[in-house]
Amino acid sequence: MSTLEFNNLLVRNADFLRPFAITLTKDSEAAKDLYQETMFRAISNQDKYNVGTNIKAWLYTIMRNIFINNYRRKVKQKTIFDNSANDFLLDYQQAGTVNHTESALRVKDLYQAIHNLPEIFRHPFQMYLDGYKYHEIADMLHEPLGTIKSRIHFARKMLKSQISRY
């Protein structure tokens, strides 16, 4: 197969790669990079493609392998080796200390803001916080499901505006 024929075949069958790249990366810019790297590797490894086989599967495999390799590389970059006697692996993503007093004040402010909501919004919102599902709240309050969803949404909106200083 000539290079021109291979390139035409590649371009005709590469459309499915873009959505697959977005699915893998969850980021449009990273997906573009992954797509570009896949196309580059496919062109540079043209001699490894067996004519008559499924080119979509071949491209899919290339993209998946690039993604996995990049993921593993990122994970290794976040881990450093400590050459002490115990050979521990240290991770930069360790949790820091928590200021419990500040957290308690925020929770107190949040509960105060919830208490200050109008009753029409507060009651469904508190039920939602207690773990009830939308349809359960609607059944208990004898209200339409859309009304309950709307009230909880507006309660969240009001709380965000009141507690935006954090």
NORGIJO-V595224 format. One record per residue. N is the residue number from 1. RES is the residue in three letters. PSI is psi in whole degrees, -180 to 180 (none if undefined). NEAR is the number of other C-alpha atoms within 8 Angstrom. D_CENTER is the distance of its C-alpha to the mean C-alpha in whole Angstrom. Layout:
[[N,RES,PSI,NEAR,D_CENTER] [N,RES,PSI,NEAR,D_CENTER]]
//
This chain:
[[1,MET,133,5,41] [2,SER,164,5,41] [3,THR,-40,6,38] [4,LEU,-44,6,39] [5,GLU,-43,8,38] [6,PHE,-45,10,35] [7,ASN,-41,9,34] [8,ASN,-43,8,34] [9,LEU,-40,8,33] [10,LEU,-48,9,30] [11,VAL,-40,8,29] [12,ARG,-28,7,30] [13,ASN,14,9,28] [14,ALA,-1,10,25] [15,ASP,-34,7,23] [16,PHE,-15,7,21] [17,LEU,-33,11,19] [18,ARG,-52,11,17] [19,PRO,-34,7,15] [20,PHE,-38,8,15] [21,ALA,-40,13,14] [22,ILE,-39,12,11] [23,THR,-41,7,10] [24,LEU,-48,8,10] [25,THR,-26,9,8] [26,LYS,23,8,6] [27,ASP,126,7,8] [28,SER,-38,8,12] [29,GLU,-43,6,14] [30,ALA,-33,10,13] [31,ALA,-40,14,13] [32,LYS,-42,10,17] [33,ASP,-43,8,18] [34,LEU,-42,12,17] [35,TYR,-45,12,19] [36,GLN,-43,8,22] [37,GLU,-38,9,22] [38,THR,-45,12,22] [39,MET,-40,8,25] [40,PHE,-47,8,27] [41,ARG,-37,9,27] [42,ALA,-44,10,28] [43,ILE,-42,8,31] [44,SER,-21,7,32] [45,ASN,30,8,32] [46,GLN,-37,8,34] [47,ASP,-19,6,36] [48,LYS,-9,5,34] [49,TYR,128,9,34] [50,ASN,119,6,36] [51,VAL,134,5,38] [52,GLY,-13,4,37] [53,THR,171,6,34] [54,ASN,108,6,31] [55,ILE,-31,9,29] [56,LYS,-42,8,26] [57,ALA,-38,7,26] [58,TRP,-46,9,27] [59,LEU,-41,12,24] [60,TYR,-45,9,21] [61,THR,-42,8,22] [62,ILE,-48,11,23] [63,MET,-44,13,19] [64,ARG,-43,8,18] [65,ASN,-40,8,20] [66,ILE,-46,11,19] [67,PHE,-46,10,15] [68,ILE,-44,8,16] [69,ASN,-42,8,19] [70,ASN,-40,8,17] [71,TYR,-47,8,14] [72,ARG,-38,8,17] [73,ARG,-42,8,19] [74,LYS,-40,8,16] [75,VAL,-41,8,17] [76,LYS,-33,8,20] [77,GLN,-25,7,20] [78,LYS,-9,9,19] [79,THR,134,10,22] [80,ILE,155,9,25] [81,PHE,135,8,28] [82,ASP,118,8,31] [83,ASN,29,7,34] [84,SER,-179,6,36] [85,ALA,-29,4,38] [86,ASN,-9,5,35] [87,ASP,57,8,33] [88,PHE,152,8,30] [89,LEU,125,8,26] [90,LEU,142,8,25] [91,ASP,131,8,21] [92,TYR,-19,6,21] [93,GLN,23,5,18] [94,GLN,145,5,20] [95,ALA,143,4,20] [96,GLY,-179,4,23] [97,THR,150,4,26] [98,VAL,135,4,25] [99,ASN,99,6,28] [100,HIS,-32,6,29] [101,THR,-46,6,31] [102,GLU,-41,7,29] [103,SER,-42,8,26] [104,ALA,-39,8,29] [105,LEU,-40,8,30] [106,ARG,-43,8,27] [107,VAL,-42,8,27] [108,LYS,-44,8,30] [109,ASP,-39,9,30] [110,LEU,-47,10,27] [111,TYR,-36,8,29] [112,GLN,-42,8,32] [113,ALA,-39,11,30] [114,ILE,-42,9,29] [115,HIS,-30,7,33] [116,ASN,-6,6,34] [117,LEU,150,10,32] [118,PRO,146,6,34] [119,GLU,-37,6,35] [120,ILE,-29,7,34] [121,PHE,-35,12,30] [122,ARG,-47,12,31] [123,HIS,-51,8,32] [124,PRO,-36,12,29] [125,PHE,-42,11,26] [126,GLN,-38,8,28] [127,MET,-39,10,28] [128,TYR,-42,12,24] [129,LEU,-31,7,24] [130,ASP,-6,6,26] [131,GLY,2,6,24] [132,TYR,148,9,25] [133,LYS,161,7,24] [134,TYR,-48,10,24] [135,HIS,-31,7,27] [136,GLU,-41,8,29] [137,ILE,-43,13,29] [138,ALA,-41,12,30] [139,ASP,-43,8,33] [140,MET,-37,7,34] [141,LEU,-2,6,35] [142,HIS,47,6,36] [143,GLU,156,9,34] [144,PRO,151,7,32] [145,LEU,-43,9,28] [146,GLY,-36,6,27] [147,THR,-43,8,29] [148,ILE,-46,13,28] [149,LYS,-42,9,24] [150,SER,-45,8,26] [151,ARG,-40,12,27] [152,ILE,-39,12,24] [153,HIS,-47,8,22] [154,PHE,-32,9,25] [155,ALA,-44,12,26] [156,ARG,-44,8,22] [157,LYS,-44,8,23] [158,MET,-40,9,26] [159,LEU,-39,11,25] [160,LYS,-40,8,23] [161,SER,-33,7,26] [162,GLN,-33,8,28] [163,ILE,28,10,26] [164,SER,-12,6,24] [165,ARG,-14,4,26] [166,TYR,none,3,24]]
//
